[in-house]
Every structure is written in C-alpha cells, then in structure tokens.
Amino acid sequence: MEPIARKTYYSIGEVSTLTGLKPHVLRYWESQFDVISPNKNRGGSRVYRMPDIETILLVKHLLYEKRFTVEGAKRELKELRKGGRAAEAGRLHADPAVLASIKEELAALREVLTLPGG
C-alpha cells in the first residue's frame, strides 16, 4: 500500500486507511464523541484535518488498548481537554506507521523544494 501524502483535508476513506478503522466506526464515533466533528465539503462528504485524525487515534487508543468503555473514554477525553493535554496525548498515541508515512512525505517534499547546490 502506498502511503497517503500529508494534506490539509482527508476523506473518510483515507482516514479509514490511516487509522485502521472502518468508515462506519468513524461515523459512529462522530455521533458519540463531540470532539470528533469533521467538516463537510460542498458535496456533503466528511473532510478530516490532522487534529481530527490525532483525536481519532487517541479515542482508538483509549477504547482498544486501554479498554475504556465509550462513556469512560468520553470522561477521559474531557479530563485531558480540561487539563490542556488532549492535543499532546493525541500526538503521543498517533499510530507510528501514520507518523512515519507523514515524515517520509515531508522529506520527499523537502527534497523537491530544495534548490540544487543549496
């Protein structure tokens, strides 16, 4: 599978691939967690930004690895947000494969943008 380039907006299919979650799970979480609220484009499709993906990965960590219930994960997210630690926690629990893919894309972009001899 070819890595997905870092972009401003990601479709639900791309987020599904990046996070390893099915689209119906993402839509369900959107209804359960107020912190997951992707915008919609003119066509009505969900568009996710990188902070949305980090939040999804944090929720995935809480539910699948820490074994929280949905209600328990909501409380934990609320506590993290109250303490101002939600963004940091989201980055800490972001999937290493996703981060590696983004890093590779950024390195390739830097190579393309760097002037020869400079």
C-alpha positions in Angstrom: 0.0 0.0 0.0 1.4 3.4 -0.9 1.5 6.0 1.9 -1.0 8.8 1.8 0.5 12.2 1.4 0.1 14.8 4.1 -2.7 17.1 3.0 -4.9 19.7 4.5 -8.0 17.6 4.3 -8.5 13.8 4.2 -11.6 11.8 3.0 -13.3 9.3 5.3 -11.7 6.5 3.1 -8.2 7.9 3.7 -8.8 8.3 7.4 -10.1 4.7 7.5 -6.9 3.5 5.9 -4.6 5.7 8.1 -6.3 4.6 11.3 -7.2 1.0 10.5 -10.9 1.7 11.3 -13.9 1.0 9.2 -15.8 4.1 7.9 -18.9 3.0 9.9 -16.9 3.1 13.1 -15.7 6.6 12.3 -19.2 7.7 11.7 -20.4 6.1 14.9 -17.6 7.7 16.9 -18.6 11.1 15.4 -22.1 10.6 16.9 -20.6 9.5 20.3 -17.7 11.9 20.8 -18.3 15.6 20.5 -14.5 16.2 19.9 -14.7 14.3 16.6 -16.6 16.6 14.3 -15.2 16.7 10.8 -16.3 19.4 8.5 -18.3 18.6 5.3 -17.4 19.8 1.9 -19.9 21.2 -0.6 -20.8 17.7 -1.8 -21.7 16.7 1.8 -18.7 14.4 2.3 -16.8 14.4 5.5 -13.3 16.0 5.4 -10.9 15.4 8.3 -7.9 17.5 9.3 -4.8 16.2 11.0 -6.0 17.2 14.5 -9.2 15.2 13.8 -7.1 12.2 12.9 -5.0 12.6 16.1 -8.2 12.7 18.2 -9.5 9.6 16.4 -6.2 7.8 17.2 -6.4 8.9 20.8 -10.0 7.5 21.0 -8.9 4.3 19.4 -6.1 4.0 22.0 -8.5 4.6 24.9 -11.1 2.1 23.6 -8.9 -0.7 22.1 -5.7 -0.6 24.1 -6.8 0.9 27.5 -10.1 -1.0 27.3 -12.3 2.0 28.3 -16.0 1.9 27.6 -17.4 4.7 25.4 -18.6 6.6 28.5 -15.2 6.1 30.2 -13.4 7.3 27.1 -15.6 10.4 27.0 -14.7 11.2 30.6 -11.0 10.6 30.0 -11.1 12.9 26.9 -13.0 15.6 29.0 -10.3 15.4 31.7 -7.5 15.6 29.1 -9.1 18.6 27.5 -9.7 20.3 30.8 -6.0 19.9 31.7 -5.0 21.1 28.2 -3.3 17.7 27.5 -5.6 16.4 24.8 -3.5 17.5 21.8 -0.3 16.2 23.4 -2.0 12.9 24.2 -3.3 12.6 20.7 0.1 13.0 19.2 1.6 10.6 21.7 -0.8 7.9 20.7 -0.8 8.5 17.0 0.0 5.4 15.1 3.7 5.2 14.4 3.0 4.0 10.8 1.0 7.1 10.1 3.7 9.3 11.5 6.4 7.5 9.6 4.4 7.9 6.4 3.9 11.6 7.0 7.6 12.0 7.8 8.6 10.3 4.6 6.3 12.5 2.6 7.6 15.6 4.2 11.2 14.5 3.5 10.3 13.9 -0.2 8.6 17.3 -0.3 11.7 19.0 1.2 13.9 17.3 -1.4 11.7 18.5 -4.2 11.6 22.1 -2.9 15.3 22.4 -2.1 17.3 24.2 -4.7 20.2 22.4 -6.3 23.5 23.3 -4.5 21.7 24.9 -1.6 
